[in-house]
Each structure stands twice: as structure tokens, then as C-alpha cells.
């Protein structure tokens, strides 16, 4: 099994590139047995954050997600809890 980092950095990618990497990463993280991960999408215009959240909302491996709090990356980061099935 390959090692999977607990953080995925998507800043500066197009929405299409980011969503492809996100899906692949979530599958890899789940297979590696991670229970939670951190997605760095940056603050910018919010376009990438919205696309990431739309994807997370319908992804079968995602139990829940939330924006980072103060000190966690604020709204430039999304914290994801993966399902355990």
C-alpha cells in the first residue's frame, strides 16, 4: 500500500484539474485507512472552494466536511472526515 499524505494542495489548479486530483486522492486516502484529510484550495475568488465542496457533498467516501477554523487555514482549507465503510 502506498503512503498517502494527510493533506492535498489544490491551489493554482484549474477546477477540472483539482476535481480530478481530489477524487483520486480521496480514494487513495480511504484505501490507506486515513480517517480525515485536509484539502488546501486557497482563498482566492472562492470558485475552487465551491467546486471542491460540491464534489465532497456527493462523494461516497466523504462522511462530513467543514471549512477550517481560525488557525487551521480558515476558509482556504477544508477538513474532511472520511466514511469508514
PyMOL commands that set and color helices and strands:
alter all, ss='L'
color gray80, all
select helices_A, chain A and resi 15-31+47-58+74-76
alter helices_A, ss='H'
color red, helices_A
select strands_A, chain A and resi 7-9+36-40+62-67+77-82
alter strands_A, ss='S'
color yellow, strands_A
deselect
rebuild
show_as cartoon
